[in-house]
Amino acid sequence: MVKRIMKAMANSIGVSKVMEPRHMVDIQLNTFTPVCTTELGALGLMKDEFDKRNVKVIGLSVDGVDDHNKWLEDIKDVSGSKPNYPIIADEDLKVAKLFNMLEGDAGTTSMGRTAVDNETVRTIFVIRPDKRIGLYLTYPMATGRNFLEILRAIDSMQLTAKHKVATPANWKKGEDVVILPAVKDEEAKKIYPNGWETVKPYLRKVPDPSK
């Protein structure tokens, strides 16, 4: 399914390939809604942080291009920054349906739809390099998204893809991590010759291996 989604995205933004080593897709609501206006502005201001992590940011809204162009000026007025990443105009609802955010019988046009009609289109997806969904978070309409948490999760995903570790609750980049239970002590001694802290037999902490 994800491959079909990626193809649909490529067609929507007019490129043949949208995948980079890691790819984040930010799914939005209708244009001219207060929470989404602040979100798109905040995401634009933080885009450099995603670039540093080699993450491709793409927005999606079930509205038309003309509405997007008008909305961008509002976003700039509110946040001081106009979004500098692609925003897909999903006027025929195809991408929202491929992501299972709208029912199959939701229709084939964004015309006449309200924010309430599209309240399920409030999900952030992180697409891994293998074109599988690595993470998704769905927010209620009245709750703005925390992009610092998205960055934290991406840091964890990128770290754990390279090393045989997991990140504990509230972990931040640079803090201690946990050796995977599948890594037995003998193997762990080879990977971590300086040893580790044993909190429990199944909970062994080591410094962030990416430091």
Secondary structure by P-SEA (a helix, b strand, c coil): caaaaaaaaaaaaccccccccbbbbbbbcccccaaaaaaaaaaaaaaaaaaaacbbbbbbbcccaaaaaaaaaaaaaaccccccbbbbccccaaaaaaaccccccccccccccccccccccbbbbbbcccccccbbbbbcccccccaaaaaaaaaaaaaaaccccccccccccccbbbccccccaaaaaaacccccccccccccccccccc
